Amino acid sequence: MALGHLSQFAREGLCTCEAVLMEACFHLPHQSQRERLRALLHELDIESLPTHGLDFQADVFAWLLKYADHEPDWADSCIAVLCGRRPRVKVWTYDHEFRTTWRKPDGKSIPLAVRV
């Protein structure tokens, strides 16, 4: 399923953010795994969206506080805030909280690239 989606989205253009890459590296602890990730990012020309600055950081912390009862992580928060700032971005995830719980900072649902 994910490979099929990857081939579809690679044609449309992919982007990520530093928090997602940090989480991926946490889950891919071996050098060979990280080398494959690096090669994939390069091969697919995946853009890294900026997530720096005090205003972005303040928005991320505000979002984390809003959803604290659900124990979100930093990457989820960055994705939600980025979606609020970039209306054309759609999130490719199989994480059910993006369908059921997480929202953009303005309360609107996060647009998803995949409905499963």
GUDO-311868 format. One record per residue (C-alpha): z, x, y. Coordinates in steps of 0.001 Angstrom, whole numbers, padded with zeros to 6 digits, always signed. Each point is the difference from the previous one (the first is absolute). Layout:
N
ZXY ...
! end
This chain:
116
+000000+000000+000000 +001002+002684+002544 -003058+002143-000791 -002278-002964+000584 +001668-000651+003330 -000220+003690+000901 -003767+000078-000442 -000327-003146+002131 +002257+001217+002816 -001374+003539+000034 -003302-001420+001242 +001786-001865+002801 +002156+002906+001119 +003614+000774-000790 +002933+001142+002085 +003622+000814-000643 +003020+001285+001883 +002315+002948-000388 +002840-002121-001422 -002216-001209-002850 -001066+003566-000767 +003638+001120-000014 +000876-002760-002460 -002994+000913-002173 +001104+003638-000091 +003481-001106-001021 -001487-001892-002946 -002444+002833-000790 +002349+002975-000227 -002250+002408-001901 -002408+002364+001713 -002972-001231-002032 +000706-003605+000979 +000209+000870+003677 -003197+002035-000239 -001781-003045-001465 +001383-002165+002813 -001222+002511+002579 -003452+000086-001612 -000183-003798-000064 +000946-000261+003675 -002682+002545+000853 -002664-001490-002276 +000494-003523+001353 +000374+001202+003603 +003226-001966+000430 +001094-000160+003625 +003651+000557+000853 +001231-002460+002623 +002395+001320+002640 +003612-001036-000427 +001739+002189+002510 +001658-000530+003324 +003257-001528+001063 -001452-003469+000483 -001406-000048-003546 +003292+001323-001382 +001958-002651+001931 -002255-002745-001392 +000456+001320-003538 +003779+000036+000319 -000020-003512+001501 -002082-001216-002943 +002335+001719-002486 +002983-001730+001597 -001743-003375-000051 -000607+000275-003759 +003155+001957-000900 +001153-002668-002487 -003085+000807-002093 +000493+003802+000111 -003499+000984+001147 -001068+003618+000037 -001454+002018+002860 -003574-000173-001347 +000069-003811-000196 +001287-000122+003549 -002682+002365+001285 -002689-002098-001681 +001338-003224+001536 +000209+001531+003471 -003487+001529-000297 -001399-003403-000973 +001588-001464+003100 -001685+002649+002145 -003381+000006-001751 -001114-003566-000690 -003044+000994-002080 +002043+001954-002562 +000479-001604-003410 +002579+001305-002449 -000994+000932-003540 +003167-000417-002018 +001292-001608-003148 +003525-000084+001446 +001081-003654-000068 +002171+000277+003129 -003153+000257+002092 -000989-003431-001329 +003414-001620+000058 +002315+001662+002501 -001366+002644+002359 -001616-001093+003247 -001444+001717+003044 +002488+000535+002828 -001258-003210+001660 +000810-001999-003154 -003590-000528-001128 -000952+000764-003584 -001382+003409-000845 -003698-000203-000872 -000586+001094-003564 -003146+001539-001416 +000828-001223-003521 +001418-003296-001161 +001524+000234-003473 
! end
